[in-house]
Amino acid sequence: MARTWSYVVAAVAALALVVAVAGELAEPIGSAGQPHQTAEKATDQARKDADQDEKAADRAVSPPPTAPAGFPDAASTGVPPGTTLTDVTGDQLFAKDGEVVEGKVFYGFVTVTARGVTFRKCVFRGGPTEETRPLVDSEHARDTVIEDSEFYPSHPSPSIDGIWAAHTKIFRSEFRGTVDGIKAHTATLVQDSYIHDLSWFASDPDQGGEPTHNDGVQAFAEQRGVTLRHNTIDVSTTEDPNAAVQSSADELRVEDNYLDGGACVVNIDHTPLGRPLTGQRVTGNRFGRGSAHDCPILLSTRAKLQAGTGNVWHDSGDPIPSPEQHD
């Protein structure tokens, strides 16, 4: 009996030791010589963590590729997977020549006024606004370069476009969720990029309260030298879009793109100038059949193509019809 009692005592002691060790392991980190984290601090940290998780998830969301094989899509444009990104909050002005900006997410509107500013692997989100403005404005800069970047607003509205660009080169970038993808002024090059799924609104102050007038790219009168080369510009999934390409600029070059959507897919209009346009080249493009009027190219009455060969229906490879012509 004495031996049995000693076994019981030993067992109880061992159990007490286990409970003590378990209690120490369960003690919150920082309890040894450190104050416990307060409920308020824990809640604040949880909010910050949730905010960061939301931003990370937001960046990860991207529509699945819908472009035809061989043309830019969501997989081949924008910020490459695995890129480390840093948030930048508030509107930003870049006025220093030659600055290189990489790996930033801009939660604010970006304006460039310097020469030779380069953006690489950046995301442009903007913010809430009632002003008509773009996520990026390089109209008053020179030699701006944008590579492997993404434009999609955090607060879509009828006031927000992707970029207003002049003397700007854009490569391998994705635009979605804005009213117009790109408003292109003199010496704008867009290459290997993806413009799609623009945002339509029933009332747009810039249209006198009428619906938005969505264009993938719009090039303006009194501008020249806009080049669109090997892009996917598809507004066929946007409600009631105007055109994939709308232009009144001289020396327009639309080469080797996949184009779809709009009343007519490409609309070249001299009427804002009141004179014929010069140097209109639309060559080697493949057209989808998503235009409202089965109209690949529309020319106004005083517009003509200096070059217009090699344009075909994508699904069949057959030549598209001759451009419609009317004002």
C-alpha positions in Angstrom: 0.0 0.0 0.0 2.8 2.4 0.8 4.4 1.8 -2.6 1.0 2.4 -4.3 0.6 5.7 -2.4 4.0 6.9 -3.5 3.0 6.2 -7.1 -0.1 8.4 -6.6 2.0 11.2 -5.1 4.4 11.1 -8.0 1.6 11.1 -10.5 0.0 14.1 -8.9 3.3 16.0 -8.9 3.9 15.2 -12.6 0.4 16.4 -13.5 1.0 19.7 -11.6 4.3 20.2 -13.5 2.5 19.6 -16.8 -0.2 22.2 -15.9 2.4 24.7 -14.9 4.4 24.3 -18.1 1.2 24.5 -20.2 0.3 27.8 -18.4 3.6 29.3 -19.3 3.4 28.3 -22.9 -0.1 29.8 -23.1 1.0 33.1 -21.6 0.7 35.8 -24.3 4.0 36.9 -25.9 5.4 39.9 -24.0 4.1 38.8 -20.6 7.5 38.1 -19.2 8.6 41.5 -18.1 6.4 43.2 -20.8 2.9 44.7 -20.4 0.0 42.8 -22.1 -1.3 44.3 -25.4 -4.4 46.3 -24.6 -7.7 45.5 -26.3 -7.6 48.9 -28.0 -4.1 48.3 -29.5 -5.2 44.8 -30.6 -8.3 46.2 -32.4 -6.2 49.0 -34.1 -3.7 46.4 -35.3 -6.5 44.2 -36.5 -7.9 47.1 -38.5 -4.5 47.8 -40.1 -4.0 44.1 -40.9 -7.4 44.0 -42.5 -6.7 47.1 -44.5 -3.5 45.7 -45.8 -5.2 42.4 -46.6 -7.9 44.3 -48.5 -5.3 46.2 -50.6 -3.4 43.1 -51.3 -6.5 41.2 -52.4 -7.6 44.2 -54.5 -4.3 44.2 -56.3 -4.5 40.5 -57.0 -8.0 40.8 -58.6 -7.6 41.0 -62.4 -10.2 39.9 -65.0 -9.2 36.7 -66.8 -7.5 37.1 -70.2 -10.1 37.5 -73.0 -7.9 38.7 -75.8 -7.1 36.5 -78.8 -3.9 34.4 -78.7 -0.9 36.5 -79.7 -2.3 39.8 -78.5 -1.8 41.5 -75.1 -4.1 40.4 -72.3 -4.2 40.5 -68.5 -1.4 37.9 -68.3 1.1 39.7 -70.5 0.5 43.3 -69.3 0.6 45.1 -66.0 2.8 44.5 -63.0 4.5 41.1 -63.1 3.5 38.6 -60.4 5.8 38.7 -57.4 6.7 42.4 -57.7 7.0 44.1 -54.3 4.8 47.1 -54.2 4.7 50.1 -51.9 1.6 52.2 -51.2 1.8 55.9 -51.8 -1.2 57.9 -50.5 -2.3 61.4 -51.8 -1.9 63.3 -55.0 1.7 63.3 -56.4 3.6 65.8 -58.6 6.7 64.7 -60.5 8.7 67.7 -61.5 12.3 66.4 -61.4 13.8 65.5 -64.8 15.0 62.0 -65.3 13.3 60.5 -62.2 12.7 56.7 -62.2 9.7 55.5 -60.2 9.3 51.7 -59.6 7.0 49.4 -57.7 4.5 52.0 -56.3 0.8 51.9 -55.9 -0.6 55.4 -56.1 -3.8 56.0 -54.1 -4.1 59.5 -55.4 -3.8 61.3 -58.8 -0.4 61.6 -60.5 0.8 64.7 -62.5 4.0 64.8 -64.4 5.6 68.1 -65.6 9.3 67.1 -65.9 11.2 65.6 -68.8 12.2 62.0 -68.9 10.2 60.6 -66.0 9.9 56.8 -66.1 7.3 54.7 -64.2 8.0 51.0 -64.0 5.8 48.3 -62.4 3.4 50.8 -60.9 -0.3 50.8 -60.2 -2.4 53.9 -60.5 -5.6 53.9 -58.5 -6.5 57.6 -58.0 -9.1 58.4 -55.4 -12.6 59.9 -55.0 -13.1 63.1 -57.0 -15.8 65.2 -58.6 -13.4 66.8 -61.0 -12.8 65.5 -64.5 -9.3 64.1 -64.3 -7.1 61.2 -65.2 -5.2 58.8 -62.9 -2.1 60.1 -64.6 -1.6 63.4 -66.4 1.5 63.8 -68.6 0.1 66.4 -71.0 2.6 69.0 -69.9 5.6 66.8 -69.6 8.2 65.5 -72.1 9.5 62.0 -72.8 7.4 60.3 -70.1 7.7 56.5 -70.2 5.4 54.0 -68.5 6.2 50.3 -68.5 4.5 47.2 -67.1 1.9 49.2 -65.1 -1.8 49.2 -64.4 -4.5 51.8 -64.4 -7.8 51.1 -62.6 -9.5 53.5 -60.3 -10.2 52.7 -56.7 -13.4 54.9 -57.0 -14.7 54.6 -60.5 -16.8 57.6 -61.6 -17.8 59.5 -64.8 -15.0 61.9 -64.0 -12.0 59.6 -64.2 -10.0 58.5 -67.3 -6.8 56.4 -67.3 -4.2 58.8 -68.7 -4.1 62.1 -70.5 -0.8 61.8 -72.4 1.5 63.8 -74.6 5.0 63.0 -75.6 4.5 59.8 -73.7 5.4 56.1 -74.4 3.3 53.4 -72.8 4.4 49.8 -73.0 2.8 46.5 -71.7 0.3 48.3 -69.5 -3.3 47.5 -68.6 -6.2 49.9 -68.5 -9.7 49.1 -67.1 -12.5 50.6 -65.1 -12.1 54.2 -66.3 -14.4 56.1 -68.7 -11.7 56.5 -71.4 -8.6 54.4 -71.3 -6.3 57.0 -72.9 -6.8 60.5 -74.1 -3.8 60.8 -76.5 -2.2 64.1 -77.5 0.9 64.7 -79.7 3.6 62.1 -79.8 1.9 59.4 -77.8 2.9 55.8 -78.4 0.9 52.9 -76.9 2.4 49.5 -77.6 1.8 45.9 -76.4 -0.9 47.1 -74.0 -4.5 46.0 -73.0 -7.5 48.4 -72.8 -10.8 46.8 -71.8 -13.9 46.8 -69.6 -14.3 50.5 -69.3 -16.9 52.0 -66.8 -20.2 53.2 -68.2 -22.4 55.7 -66.3 -25.9 56.8 -67.2 -25.1 60.4 -66.4 -21.9 62.2 -67.2 -21.5 66.0 -66.5 -19.1 66.3 -69.4 -21.8 65.0 -71.7 -24.5 67.4 -70.4 -26.0 64.7 -68.1 -26.2 62.1 -70.9 -24.4 58.7 -70.6 -20.6 58.5 -70.7 -19.0 58.4 -74.2 -16.5 55.6 -73.7 -13.4 55.3 -75.9 -10.5 52.9 -75.6 -8.2 55.6 -77.0 -9.3 59.1 -78.0 -6.9 61.3 -80.1 -7.7 65.0 -80.4 -7.9 67.7 -83.1 -4.8 69.9 -83.3 -2.7 66.9 -82.2 -0.4 64.7 -84.3 1.7 61.6 -84.2 -0.4 59.2 -82.2 0.7 55.6 -82.7 -1.2 52.5 -81.5 0.9 49.4 -82.1 0.1 45.8 -81.3 -2.4 46.4 -78.5 -5.7 44.8 -77.5 -8.3 47.6 -77.4 -11.6 45.9 -76.7 -14.6 47.9 -75.5 -17.1 45.2 -76.6 -17.9 44.4 -73.0 -18.5 48.0 -72.0 -22.2 49.1 -72.2 -22.9 51.3 -75.2 -19.3 52.4 -75.9 -18.4 55.0 -78.6 -15.3 53.4 -80.2 -12.2 51.4 -79.5 -10.3 54.3 -81.3 -11.8 57.8 -81.8 -9.5 60.2 -83.5 -9.4 63.7 -85.0 -5.5 63.9 -84.9 -3.2 64.2 -87.9 -0.6 61.4 -88.5 -2.5 58.7 -86.8 -1.0 55.2 -87.0 -3.1 52.2 -85.9 -1.0 49.1 -86.6 -1.2 45.4 -85.8 -3.8 45.7 -83.1 -6.8 43.6 -82.0 -9.8 46.0 -82.0 -13.4 45.5 -81.0 -16.5 47.3 -79.8 -18.2 50.7 -80.2 -20.8 52.0 -82.6 -17.9 51.7 -85.1 -14.6 50.2 -83.9 -12.4 52.9 -85.4 -13.9 56.4 -86.0 -11.8 59.0 -87.8 -13.5 62.4 -87.8 -12.3 65.6 -89.4 -15.2 67.8 -88.3 -13.6 69.3 -85.1 -10.9 70.8 -87.4 -13.1 71.6 -90.4 -10.4 70.4 -92.8 -9.1 67.1 -94.1 -6.9 65.1 -91.8 -3.4 64.1 -92.9 -1.5 60.8 -92.6 -4.2 58.4 -91.5 -2.9 54.9 -91.4 -4.9 51.9 -90.2 -3.0 48.7 -91.3 -2.6 45.1 -90.3 -5.3 45.0 -87.6 -7.7 42.2 -86.6 -11.2 43.2 -85.9 -13.8 41.6 -83.6 -17.5 41.7 -84.5 -18.8 43.5 -81.4 -19.5 46.9 -82.9 -23.2 48.0 -82.7 -23.5 48.7 -86.4 -21.2 46.0 -87.8 -18.8 48.8 -88.7 -15.1 48.2 -88.4 -14.0 51.7 -89.7 -15.9 54.9 -90.1 -14.5 57.9 -91.9 -16.0 61.3 -91.9 -16.7 62.8 -95.4 -13.4 64.7 -95.6 -11.3 62.0 -94.0 -9.4 59.3 -96.0 -6.8 56.6 -95.3 -3.3 57.1 -96.6 -2.8 53.4 -95.9 -5.5 50.9 -95.0 -4.3 47.4 -96.0 -4.2 44.2 -94.1 -7.2 44.7 -91.9 -9.2 41.5 -91.4 -12.0 39.9 -89.3 -10.3 38.0 -86.6 -12.6 35.0 -86.6 -12.3 34.3 -90.3 -9.3 36.1 -91.6 -11.4 37.6 -94.4 -10.8 41.3 -95.3 -13.1 43.7 -93.5 -15.4 45.8 -95.7 -14.5 49.2 -97.0 -14.8 52.0 -94.5 -18.2 53.6 -94.1 -18.1 57.3 -94.9 -20.4 59.9 -93.4 -20.4 62.7 -90.8 
